[in-house]
Amino acid sequence: MIKEKNPLLKLKLYKSISPLMSFYNNNVESFYDLYEILLEAPFENIWFETMHILFGYCQLVAYLFDATVSSTFLIK
């Protein structure tokens, strides 16, 4: 009875990667690439990234004190 083939049970197993996992892997690889670029010339690149972050915060503060935004959300 064990040696009999069961025609009702046919399984095909294969390994697939979910789209979420491939998205995660692509993002992690891009972070490693960014880290590698930062390590090529660390002082110049850290200074450059720091300036970008500071300019981003300045834009955020300027947006908050804009007349349209402040009259709508902040000052009532």
C-alpha positions as CSV (number, residue, x, y, z in Angstrom):
1,M,0.0,0.0,0.0
2,I,2.9,2.4,0.6
3,K,4.4,1.8,-2.8
4,E,1.2,2.7,-4.5
5,K,1.2,6.1,-6.2
6,N,-1.6,8.4,-5.2
7,P,-2.8,10.4,-8.3
8,L,-4.8,12.8,-6.1
9,L,-1.8,14.3,-4.4
10,K,0.5,16.2,-6.7
11,L,2.6,19.0,-5.2
12,K,5.0,21.3,-6.9
13,L,7.1,23.2,-4.4
14,Y,9.1,26.2,-5.5
15,K,10.7,29.1,-3.6
16,S,9.5,32.6,-4.5
17,I,10.2,36.0,-3.0
18,S,7.3,38.2,-2.0
19,P,7.2,41.7,-3.5
20,L,7.5,43.2,0.0
21,M,10.7,41.2,0.7
22,S,12.2,42.3,-2.7
23,F,11.3,45.9,-1.9
24,Y,12.9,45.6,1.5
25,N,16.1,44.0,0.0
26,N,16.4,46.8,-2.6
27,N,16.1,49.5,0.0
28,V,18.7,47.8,2.3
29,E,21.1,47.5,-0.6
30,S,20.6,51.2,-1.4
31,F,21.5,52.0,2.2
32,Y,24.6,49.9,2.0
33,D,25.6,51.7,-1.3
34,L,25.0,55.1,0.4
35,Y,27.2,54.0,3.3
36,E,29.9,52.9,0.9
37,I,29.8,56.3,-0.8
38,L,30.1,58.0,2.5
39,L,33.2,56.0,3.4
40,E,35.0,56.9,0.2
41,A,35.6,60.5,1.4
42,P,34.1,60.7,4.9
43,F,34.8,64.3,5.8
44,E,33.6,65.8,2.6
45,N,30.5,63.7,2.4
46,I,29.5,64.1,6.0
47,W,29.8,67.9,5.7
48,F,27.7,67.8,2.5
49,E,25.0,65.6,4.1
50,T,25.0,67.8,7.2
51,M,24.4,70.9,5.0
52,H,21.5,69.2,3.2
53,I,19.9,68.3,6.5
54,L,20.2,71.8,7.8
55,F,18.8,73.3,4.6
56,G,15.9,70.8,4.9
57,Y,15.1,72.0,8.4
58,C,15.3,75.6,7.3
59,Q,12.8,74.9,4.6
60,L,10.5,73.2,7.1
61,V,10.7,76.2,9.5
62,A,10.1,78.6,6.6
63,Y,7.0,76.6,5.6
64,L,5.6,76.7,9.1
65,F,5.9,80.5,9.2
66,D,4.4,81.0,5.8
67,A,1.3,83.2,5.9
68,T,-1.0,80.7,4.3
69,V,0.1,77.8,6.5
70,S,0.3,79.7,9.8
71,S,-3.2,81.2,9.3
72,T,-4.7,77.9,8.5
73,F,-3.1,75.5,11.0
74,L,-1.1,77.3,13.7
75,I,-2.8,80.6,14.5
76,K,-6.6,80.6,14.9
